[in-house]
Protein backbone atom coordinates (compact mmCIF):
# COMPACT_ATOMS: atom_id res chain seq x y z
CA UNK A 1 0.00 0.00 0.00
CA UNK A 2 1.41 3.35 -0.99
CA UNK A 3 0.75 6.39 1.19
CA UNK A 4 -0.89 9.47 -0.38
CA UNK A 5 2.35 11.31 0.31
CA UNK A 6 5.72 10.20 1.71
CA UNK A 7 6.06 10.30 5.50
CA UNK A 8 9.15 10.48 7.67
CA UNK A 9 10.17 7.68 9.97
CA UNK A 10 9.87 10.10 12.89
CA UNK A 11 6.29 11.08 12.02
CA UNK A 12 5.26 7.41 11.85
CA UNK A 13 6.92 6.66 15.19
CA UNK A 14 5.10 9.57 16.81
CA UNK A 15 1.78 8.45 15.34
CA UNK A 16 2.23 4.89 16.62
CA UNK A 17 3.91 5.95 19.87
CA UNK A 18 6.92 3.72 19.30
CA UNK A 19 10.70 3.94 19.33
CA UNK A 20 12.94 3.48 16.32
CA UNK A 21 16.61 3.35 15.44
CA UNK A 22 17.75 5.24 12.40
CA UNK A 23 17.50 8.49 10.50
CA UNK A 24 14.37 10.36 11.67
CA UNK A 25 14.11 12.10 8.29
CA UNK A 26 14.08 8.84 6.31
CA UNK A 27 11.29 9.03 3.74
CA UNK A 28 8.74 6.20 3.87
CA UNK A 29 6.48 5.84 0.83
CA UNK A 30 4.32 2.88 1.84
CA UNK A 31 3.89 -0.32 3.79
CA UNK A 32 3.79 -3.85 2.47
CA UNK A 33 3.99 -7.50 3.44
CA UNK A 34 7.39 -9.18 3.56
CA UNK A 35 6.99 -10.89 0.17
CA UNK A 36 5.93 -7.71 -1.67
CA UNK A 37 7.98 -4.97 -0.03
CA UNK A 38 9.88 -2.62 -2.37
CA UNK A 39 12.40 0.15 -1.79
CA UNK A 40 10.78 3.00 0.13
CA UNK A 41 8.32 0.72 1.96
CA UNK A 42 8.36 -0.36 5.56
CA UNK A 43 7.49 -3.86 6.66
CA UNK A 44 6.31 -5.22 9.99
CA UNK A 45 7.22 -8.75 10.95
CA UNK A 46 5.84 -10.75 13.84
CA UNK A 47 7.72 -14.03 13.50
CA UNK A 48 11.45 -14.63 14.04
CA UNK A 49 11.84 -16.52 10.75
CA UNK A 50 11.31 -13.22 8.86
CA UNK A 51 13.60 -10.96 10.95
CA UNK A 52 16.71 -11.41 8.79
CA UNK A 53 14.81 -10.90 5.55
CA UNK A 54 13.18 -7.73 6.88
CA UNK A 55 16.54 -6.21 7.75
PDB file of N, CA, C and O in Angstrom:
ATOM      1  N   UNK A   1       0.850  -1.165   0.000  1.00  0.00           N
ATOM      2  CA  UNK A   1       0.000   0.000   0.000  1.00  0.00           C
ATOM      3  C   UNK A   1       0.895   1.227   0.000  1.00  0.00           C
ATOM      4  O   UNK A   1       1.780   1.360   0.846  1.00  0.00           O
ATOM      5  N   UNK A   2       0.669   2.101  -0.928  1.00  0.00           N
ATOM      6  CA  UNK A   2       1.410   3.355  -0.988  1.00  0.00           C
ATOM      7  C   UNK A   2       0.641   4.427  -0.233  1.00  0.00           C
ATOM      8  O   UNK A   2      -0.586   4.493  -0.309  1.00  0.00           O
ATOM      9  N   UNK A   3       1.373   5.272   0.499  1.00  0.00           N
ATOM     10  CA  UNK A   3       0.753   6.394   1.188  1.00  0.00           C
ATOM     11  C   UNK A   3       0.404   7.480   0.171  1.00  0.00           C
ATOM     12  O   UNK A   3       0.985   7.518  -0.913  1.00  0.00           O
ATOM     13  N   UNK A   4      -0.531   8.358   0.507  1.00  0.00           N
ATOM     14  CA  UNK A   4      -0.886   9.472  -0.379  1.00  0.00           C
ATOM     15  C   UNK A   4       0.293  10.399  -0.603  1.00  0.00           C
ATOM     16  O   UNK A   4       0.441  10.987  -1.674  1.00  0.00           O
ATOM     17  N   UNK A   5       1.128  10.524   0.416  1.00  0.00           N
ATOM     18  CA  UNK A   5       2.354  11.312   0.310  1.00  0.00           C
ATOM     19  C   UNK A   5       3.399  10.655   1.200  1.00  0.00           C
ATOM     20  O   UNK A   5       3.045  10.013   2.189  1.00  0.00           O
ATOM     21  N   UNK A   6       4.686  10.802   0.871  1.00  0.00           N
ATOM     22  CA  UNK A   6       5.724  10.198   1.713  1.00  0.00           C
ATOM     23  C   UNK A   6       5.673  10.759   3.137  1.00  0.00           C
ATOM     24  O   UNK A   6       5.347  11.927   3.348  1.00  0.00           O
ATOM     25  N   UNK A   7       5.996   9.915   4.092  1.00  0.00           N
ATOM     26  CA  UNK A   7       6.059  10.299   5.497  1.00  0.00           C
ATOM     27  C   UNK A   7       7.482  10.081   5.992  1.00  0.00           C
ATOM     28  O   UNK A   7       8.241   9.324   5.387  1.00  0.00           O
ATOM     29  N   UNK A   8       7.845  10.737   7.082  1.00  0.00           N
ATOM     30  CA  UNK A   8       9.153  10.480   7.670  1.00  0.00           C
ATOM     31  C   UNK A   8       9.030   9.371   8.704  1.00  0.00           C
ATOM     32  O   UNK A   8       7.957   9.123   9.254  1.00  0.00           O
ATOM     33  N   UNK A   9      10.141   8.719   8.951  1.00  0.00           N
ATOM     34  CA  UNK A   9      10.167   7.679   9.973  1.00  0.00           C
ATOM     35  C   UNK A   9       9.754   8.255  11.324  1.00  0.00           C
ATOM     36  O   UNK A   9       9.030   7.612  12.084  1.00  0.00           O
ATOM     37  N   UNK A  10      10.214   9.464  11.617  1.00  0.00           N
ATOM     38  CA  UNK A  10       9.873  10.100  12.886  1.00  0.00           C
ATOM     39  C   UNK A  10       8.368  10.352  13.010  1.00  0.00           C
ATOM     40  O   UNK A  10       7.797  10.127  14.077  1.00  0.00           O
ATOM     41  N   UNK A  11       7.724  10.809  11.947  1.00  0.00           N
ATOM     42  CA  UNK A  11       6.286  11.079  12.019  1.00  0.00           C
ATOM     43  C   UNK A  11       5.491   9.790  12.238  1.00  0.00           C
ATOM     44  O   UNK A  11       4.492   9.791  12.957  1.00  0.00           O
ATOM     45  N   UNK A  12       5.930   8.699  11.622  1.00  0.00           N
ATOM     46  CA  UNK A  12       5.264   7.413  11.845  1.00  0.00           C
ATOM     47  C   UNK A  12       5.450   6.939  13.284  1.00  0.00           C
ATOM     48  O   UNK A  12       4.508   6.446  13.905  1.00  0.00           O
ATOM     49  N   UNK A  13       6.654   7.087  13.808  1.00  0.00           N
ATOM     50  CA  UNK A  13       6.922   6.663  15.186  1.00  0.00           C
ATOM     51  C   UNK A  13       6.080   7.462  16.172  1.00  0.00           C
ATOM     52  O   UNK A  13       5.570   6.905  17.144  1.00  0.00           O
ATOM     53  N   UNK A  14       5.933   8.746  15.933  1.00  0.00           N
ATOM     54  CA  UNK A  14       5.096   9.572  16.805  1.00  0.00           C
ATOM     55  C   UNK A  14       3.641   9.136  16.727  1.00  0.00           C
ATOM     56  O   UNK A  14       2.957   9.055  17.748  1.00  0.00           O
ATOM     57  N   UNK A  15       3.174   8.861  15.538  1.00  0.00           N
ATOM     58  CA  UNK A  15       1.784   8.455  15.337  1.00  0.00           C
ATOM     59  C   UNK A  15       1.472   7.128  16.036  1.00  0.00           C
ATOM     60  O   UNK A  15       0.385   6.949  16.586  1.00  0.00           O
ATOM     61  N   UNK A  16       2.433   6.203  16.009  1.00  0.00           N
ATOM     62  CA  UNK A  16       2.226   4.886  16.616  1.00  0.00           C
ATOM     63  C   UNK A  16       2.802   4.780  18.023  1.00  0.00           C
ATOM     64  O   UNK A  16       2.765   3.717  18.641  1.00  0.00           O
ATOM     65  N   UNK A  17       3.332   5.890  18.518  1.00  0.00           N
ATOM     66  CA  UNK A  17       3.908   5.950  19.865  1.00  0.00           C
ATOM     67  C   UNK A  17       4.922   4.829  20.089  1.00  0.00           C
ATOM     68  O   UNK A  17       4.820   4.058  21.044  1.00  0.00           O
ATOM     69  N   UNK A  18       5.901   4.758  19.186  1.00  0.00           N
ATOM     70  CA  UNK A  18       6.922   3.722  19.304  1.00  0.00           C
ATOM     71  C   UNK A  18       8.312   4.319  19.117  1.00  0.00           C
ATOM     72  O   UNK A  18       8.465   5.444  18.640  1.00  0.00           O
ATOM     73  N   UNK A  19       9.306   3.554  19.498  1.00  0.00           N
ATOM     74  CA  UNK A  19      10.699   3.943  19.326  1.00  0.00           C
ATOM     75  C   UNK A  19      11.224   3.380  18.014  1.00  0.00           C
ATOM     76  O   UNK A  19      10.668   2.429  17.465  1.00  0.00           O
ATOM     77  N   UNK A  20      12.293   3.975  17.525  1.00  0.00           N
ATOM     78  CA  UNK A  20      12.939   3.476  16.319  1.00  0.00           C
ATOM     79  C   UNK A  20      14.427   3.774  16.396  1.00  0.00           C
ATOM     80  O   UNK A  20      14.866   4.604  17.193  1.00  0.00           O
ATOM     81  N   UNK A  21      15.186   3.098  15.572  1.00  0.00           N
ATOM     82  CA  UNK A  21      16.612   3.346  15.438  1.00  0.00           C
ATOM     83  C   UNK A  21      16.848   3.712  13.990  1.00  0.00           C
ATOM     84  O   UNK A  21      16.466   2.967  13.088  1.00  0.00           O
ATOM     85  N   UNK A  22      17.468   4.845  13.762  1.00  0.00           N
ATOM     86  CA  UNK A  22      17.755   5.241  12.395  1.00  0.00           C
ATOM     87  C   UNK A  22      17.553   6.716  12.166  1.00  0.00           C
ATOM     88  O   UNK A  22      17.337   7.484  13.104  1.00  0.00           O
ATOM     89  N   UNK A  23      17.626   7.100  10.923  1.00  0.00           N
ATOM     90  CA  UNK A  23      17.500   8.489  10.501  1.00  0.00           C
ATOM     91  C   UNK A  23      16.046   8.936  10.632  1.00  0.00           C
ATOM     92  O   UNK A  23      15.178   8.385   9.954  1.00  0.00           O
ATOM     93  N   UNK A  24      15.757   9.923  11.488  1.00  0.00           N
ATOM     94  CA  UNK A  24      14.372  10.357  11.674  1.00  0.00           C
ATOM     95  C   UNK A  24      13.763  10.991  10.423  1.00  0.00           C
ATOM     96  O   UNK A  24      12.541  11.051  10.291  1.00  0.00           O
ATOM     97  N   UNK A  25      14.603  11.461   9.514  1.00  0.00           N
ATOM     98  CA  UNK A  25      14.109  12.095   8.290  1.00  0.00           C
ATOM     99  C   UNK A  25      13.977  11.119   7.122  1.00  0.00           C
ATOM    100  O   UNK A  25      13.665  11.533   6.005  1.00  0.00           O
ATOM    101  N   UNK A  26      14.209   9.850   7.364  1.00  0.00           N
ATOM    102  CA  UNK A  26      14.077   8.839   6.315  1.00  0.00           C
ATOM    103  C   UNK A  26      12.672   8.882   5.730  1.00  0.00           C
ATOM    104  O   UNK A  26      11.687   8.847   6.467  1.00  0.00           O
ATOM    105  N   UNK A  27      12.582   8.956   4.423  1.00  0.00           N
ATOM    106  CA  UNK A  27      11.290   9.027   3.742  1.00  0.00           C
ATOM    107  C   UNK A  27      10.703   7.631   3.569  1.00  0.00           C
ATOM    108  O   UNK A  27      11.368   6.723   3.071  1.00  0.00           O
ATOM    109  N   UNK A  28       9.456   7.473   3.985  1.00  0.00           N
ATOM    110  CA  UNK A  28       8.739   6.202   3.868  1.00  0.00           C
ATOM    111  C   UNK A  28       7.566   6.428   2.924  1.00  0.00           C
ATOM    112  O   UNK A  28       6.740   7.313   3.151  1.00  0.00           O
ATOM    113  N   UNK A  29       7.494   5.627   1.865  1.00  0.00           N
ATOM    114  CA  UNK A  29       6.483   5.836   0.833  1.00  0.00           C
ATOM    115  C   UNK A  29       5.286   4.899   0.934  1.00  0.00           C
ATOM    116  O   UNK A  29       4.250   5.140   0.314  1.00  0.00           O
ATOM    117  N   UNK A  30       5.428   3.821   1.722  1.00  0.00           N
ATOM    118  CA  UNK A  30       4.322   2.880   1.844  1.00  0.00           C
ATOM    119  C   UNK A  30       4.645   1.772   2.818  1.00  0.00           C
ATOM    120  O   UNK A  30       5.697   1.763   3.456  1.00  0.00           O
ATOM    121  N   UNK A  31       3.726   0.845   2.917  1.00  0.00           N
ATOM    122  CA  UNK A  31       3.887  -0.322   3.785  1.00  0.00           C
ATOM    123  C   UNK A  31       3.440  -1.548   2.998  1.00  0.00           C
ATOM    124  O   UNK A  31       2.499  -1.490   2.207  1.00  0.00           O
ATOM    125  N   UNK A  32       4.135  -2.655   3.231  1.00  0.00           N
ATOM    126  CA  UNK A  32       3.789  -3.849   2.474  1.00  0.00           C
ATOM    127  C   UNK A  32       4.158  -5.096   3.255  1.00  0.00           C
ATOM    128  O   UNK A  32       4.893  -5.030   4.240  1.00  0.00           O
ATOM    129  N   UNK A  33       3.644  -6.229   2.809  1.00  0.00           N
ATOM    130  CA  UNK A  33       3.986  -7.500   3.436  1.00  0.00           C
ATOM    131  C   UNK A  33       5.383  -7.923   3.002  1.00  0.00           C
ATOM    132  O   UNK A  33       5.893  -7.447   1.988  1.00  0.00           O
ATOM    133  N   UNK A  34       5.991  -8.802   3.753  1.00  0.00           N
ATOM    134  CA  UNK A  34       7.390  -9.182   3.565  1.00  0.00           C
ATOM    135  C   UNK A  34       7.690  -9.679   2.149  1.00  0.00           C
ATOM    136  O   UNK A  34       8.797  -9.465   1.654  1.00  0.00           O
ATOM    137  N   UNK A  35       6.756 -10.323   1.499  1.00  0.00           N
ATOM    138  CA  UNK A  35       6.994 -10.895   0.171  1.00  0.00           C
ATOM    139  C   UNK A  35       6.728  -9.906  -0.963  1.00  0.00           C
ATOM    140  O   UNK A  35       6.957 -10.232  -2.128  1.00  0.00           O
ATOM    141  N   UNK A  36       6.248  -8.701  -0.639  1.00  0.00           N
ATOM    142  CA  UNK A  36       5.931  -7.710  -1.671  1.00  0.00           C
ATOM    143  C   UNK A  36       6.575  -6.354  -1.425  1.00  0.00           C
ATOM    144  O   UNK A  36       6.337  -5.410  -2.178  1.00  0.00           O
ATOM    145  N   UNK A  37       7.382  -6.250  -0.387  1.00  0.00           N
ATOM    146  CA  UNK A  37       7.980  -4.973  -0.028  1.00  0.00           C
ATOM    147  C   UNK A  37       8.957  -4.519  -1.119  1.00  0.00           C
ATOM    148  O   UNK A  37       9.685  -5.332  -1.687  1.00  0.00           O
ATOM    149  N   UNK A  38       8.964  -3.217  -1.401  1.00  0.00           N
ATOM    150  CA  UNK A  38       9.881  -2.621  -2.372  1.00  0.00           C
ATOM    151  C   UNK A  38      10.598  -1.456  -1.699  1.00  0.00           C
ATOM    152  O   UNK A  38      10.209  -1.017  -0.617  1.00  0.00           O
ATOM    153  N   UNK A  39      11.645  -0.963  -2.345  1.00  0.00           N
ATOM    154  CA  UNK A  39      12.404   0.153  -1.793  1.00  0.00           C
ATOM    155  C   UNK A  39      11.473   1.323  -1.487  1.00  0.00           C
ATOM    156  O   UNK A  39      10.630   1.689  -2.305  1.00  0.00           O
ATOM    157  N   UNK A  40      11.636   1.900  -0.306  1.00  0.00           N
ATOM    158  CA  UNK A  40      10.783   3.004   0.131  1.00  0.00           C
ATOM    159  C   UNK A  40       9.647   2.570   1.033  1.00  0.00           C
ATOM    160  O   UNK A  40       9.015   3.408   1.677  1.00  0.00           O
ATOM    161  N   UNK A  41       9.373   1.264   1.093  1.00  0.00           N
ATOM    162  CA  UNK A  41       8.320   0.723   1.956  1.00  0.00           C
ATOM    163  C   UNK A  41       8.892   0.339   3.318  1.00  0.00           C
ATOM    164  O   UNK A  41      10.095   0.125   3.468  1.00  0.00           O
ATOM    165  N   UNK A  42       8.013   0.259   4.294  1.00  0.00           N
ATOM    166  CA  UNK A  42       8.361  -0.363   5.562  1.00  0.00           C
ATOM    167  C   UNK A  42       7.598  -1.674   5.648  1.00  0.00           C
ATOM    168  O   UNK A  42       6.581  -1.874   4.984  1.00  0.00           O
ATOM    169  N   UNK A  43       8.116  -2.554   6.478  1.00  0.00           N
ATOM    170  CA  UNK A  43       7.487  -3.855   6.659  1.00  0.00           C
ATOM    171  C   UNK A  43       7.481  -4.174   8.149  1.00  0.00           C
ATOM    172  O   UNK A  43       8.453  -3.899   8.852  1.00  0.00           O
ATOM    173  N   UNK A  44       6.396  -4.746   8.622  1.00  0.00           N
ATOM    174  CA  UNK A  44       6.308  -5.218   9.994  1.00  0.00           C
ATOM    175  C   UNK A  44       6.367  -6.736   9.965  1.00  0.00           C
ATOM    176  O   UNK A  44       5.700  -7.379   9.155  1.00  0.00           O
ATOM    177  N   UNK A  45       7.161  -7.293  10.845  1.00  0.00           N
ATOM    178  CA  UNK A  45       7.222  -8.748  10.955  1.00  0.00           C
ATOM    179  C   UNK A  45       6.885  -9.153  12.383  1.00  0.00           C
ATOM    180  O   UNK A  45       7.207  -8.444  13.336  1.00  0.00           O
ATOM    181  N   UNK A  46       6.239 -10.290  12.515  1.00  0.00           N
ATOM    182  CA  UNK A  46       5.845 -10.754  13.843  1.00  0.00           C
ATOM    183  C   UNK A  46       6.278 -12.191  14.109  1.00  0.00           C
ATOM    184  O   UNK A  46       5.774 -12.845  15.022  1.00  0.00           O
ATOM    185  N   UNK A  47       7.216 -12.669  13.302  1.00  0.00           N
ATOM    186  CA  UNK A  47       7.716 -14.028  13.503  1.00  0.00           C
ATOM    187  C   UNK A  47       9.226 -14.026  13.266  1.00  0.00           C
ATOM    188  O   UNK A  47       9.692 -13.458  12.278  1.00  0.00           O
ATOM    189  N   UNK A  48       9.993 -14.648  14.153  1.00  0.00           N
ATOM    190  CA  UNK A  48      11.451 -14.635  14.037  1.00  0.00           C
ATOM    191  C   UNK A  48      11.995 -15.124  12.696  1.00  0.00           C
ATOM    192  O   UNK A  48      13.070 -14.687  12.286  1.00  0.00           O
ATOM    193  N   UNK A  49      11.295 -16.006  12.011  1.00  0.00           N
ATOM    194  CA  UNK A  49      11.837 -16.525  10.747  1.00  0.00           C
ATOM    195  C   UNK A  49      11.938 -15.439   9.675  1.00  0.00           C
ATOM    196  O   UNK A  49      12.638 -15.636   8.682  1.00  0.00           O
ATOM    197  N   UNK A  50      11.260 -14.298   9.843  1.00  0.00           N
ATOM    198  CA  UNK A  50      11.309 -13.218   8.859  1.00  0.00           C
ATOM    199  C   UNK A  50      12.216 -12.062   9.265  1.00  0.00           C
ATOM    200  O   UNK A  50      12.405 -11.135   8.477  1.00  0.00           O
ATOM    201  N   UNK A  51      12.784 -12.086  10.470  1.00  0.00           N
ATOM    202  CA  UNK A  51      13.596 -10.965  10.951  1.00  0.00           C
ATOM    203  C   UNK A  51      14.760 -10.652  10.018  1.00  0.00           C
ATOM    204  O   UNK A  51      14.942  -9.496   9.635  1.00  0.00           O
ATOM    205  N   UNK A  52      15.548 -11.652   9.647  1.00  0.00           N
ATOM    206  CA  UNK A  52      16.706 -11.413   8.787  1.00  0.00           C
ATOM    207  C   UNK A  52      16.301 -10.852   7.432  1.00  0.00           C
ATOM    208  O   UNK A  52      16.952  -9.940   6.923  1.00  0.00           O
ATOM    209  N   UNK A  53      15.258 -11.373   6.855  1.00  0.00           N
ATOM    210  CA  UNK A  53      14.814 -10.897   5.546  1.00  0.00           C
ATOM    211  C   UNK A  53      14.329  -9.449   5.624  1.00  0.00           C
ATOM    212  O   UNK A  53      14.532  -8.674   4.689  1.00  0.00           O
ATOM    213  N   UNK A  54      13.697  -9.088   6.723  1.00  0.00           N
ATOM    214  CA  UNK A  54      13.177  -7.728   6.882  1.00  0.00           C
ATOM    215  C   UNK A  54      14.299  -6.708   7.022  1.00  0.00           C
ATOM    216  O   UNK A  54      14.142  -5.552   6.629  1.00  0.00           O
ATOM    217  N   UNK A  55      15.424  -7.128   7.575  1.00  0.00           N
ATOM    218  CA  UNK A  55      16.539  -6.206   7.748  1.00  0.00           C
ATOM    219  C   UNK A  55      17.308  -6.065   6.472  1.00  0.00           C
ATOM    220  O   UNK A  55      18.290  -5.325   6.422  1.00  0.00           O
TER     221      UNK A  55
END
